[in-house]
């Protein structure tokens, strides 16, 4: 399992303080993670990505990896209201 929160907190401690800095560092991380995940999938390994997918752009990133790898995939999601998620 590869968790965005874990990687970002380890790589950029105290550097993410708003949405713009999150987007900056998340984008950097995704570039590295994409190639790493493709390599793992090419070796026949199972990969679990714990990354957000609540925007269309985020879902495009997931789809691009799956399509490049021609990988079978399963999407799990939580169906919850905005207010519940924010709480």
Long-range contacts (C-beta under 8 A, 24 or more apart in sequence): 1-48, 1-49, 1-50, 2-33, 2-36, 2-37, 2-47, 2-48, 2-49, 2-50, 2-51, 3-50, 3-51, 4-29, 4-49, 4-50, 4-51, 4-52, 5-50, 7-33, 30-61, 34-61, 34-64, 34-65, 37-65, 37-69, 38-65, 38-68, 38-69, 41-65, 41-69, 41-71, 42-69, 53-77
